[in-house]
């Protein structure tokens, strides 16, 4: 397995962890449990962001700029609701 595939797998796992912590935070029965999940979520989001940045720096997570026309179209569509 090359470095790119390894990083993609780590990123996917970290995104899954974030999802679990988010639901744990939402469904927490007590404030202490909520705080524990929320803290873990924050740390996981930071880790996910770091992994993304590393991949983007190497060109392994390419993104493209959205066309302003499409952005304006979506904004207009949802601004009337």
Number of C-alpha atoms within 10 A of each C-alpha: 5 6 10 14 11 11 16 16 12 14 19 13 13 18 17 13 16 22 15 14 22 18 13 18 21 12 12 16 10 9 10 10 14 18 13 14 22 19 14 18 21 14 13 19 18 13 16 20 15 13 17 17 14 14 18 13 11 11 11 16 13 9 8 5 5 8 8 9 9 10 11 10 11 11 11 11 10 8 8 6 5
